[in-house]
Amino acid sequence: MKGKTIDNKRIVKDGKTIQVAGKTFELYISKEVIARRVGELSREINRDFECRTVVLLCVLKGSFIFAADLIRC
């Protein structure tokens, strides 16, 4: 399989699995399912806090990616 190297770790994707540094991980939740749920959460927040200002605070390492997706929806 073809792949790319990031930070000296070879990454190979085939759509259902990903190999990183010789370890194979199986897809558990598709990106489409995640995107759909993030959109649902965004709509719920907009509905529940319609007339108020919402402040989103990310406290977990890596959570900024989720937060950015949530804000964009």
N, C-alpha and C positions, 0 to 999 in steps of 0.2 A: 504494500500500500504506500501511496505517496503521502507525505505529511510535511509539516514545518517544524522548525526548532525555535522554541522561545525559552530564554533563560537556561540554555543547555538541556532542555527537556524536549524530547521529540513528541509531537502531538499528531496523531492520526485519527481521522474521523471517517466513519462509513455510514452515518445516518442513524444507526441504532446503538453504536458503541463509540467510545473514544479511548484512545490509548495515550497515556501520559507517563513518561519516564518508565516505560515497560509495564505499567499496570493498566488493566482494561476495566472500564466502567461502562455499565449498561444504561441506556436511556430509561429514565423512570417516568418523567413527565415531559411531554413534548413542548417545544417553545410556543406552539399555537395554543395549547391548553393554558399555559402560563399567561400568555398575552391576553387571552379571553378573560381570565379571572382578574387580571390587573385592571382591565377595562371595566369589569363589573364593580370592582372595589372603588374605582374612581367615580363611577356614576352614583354609587351609594353615598360616598363622601359628599359629592356635589349636592345630592338631594337632602342629606341630613344637615348639612351646614350651609344651606343656600344663601342665607343673608348674613353670614359671618365670615371673618377672615380666618383661614386655616394656616397654621404654622406646622410644617413638617420637619421633625428633628430626627436625623439618622444617627443611631448610636452603635450599631454593629459594623464591624469591618466588612466592607463590601456591600453594605446596604444602600449605598448611594446609587447603585445601578437600579435597584428596585425602585427607590424613591424617584429617580429621574423618569423612569417609565411611568410611574403613577402620576406624576405631575404633568407629563405630556399628554395623558389620555383625556 
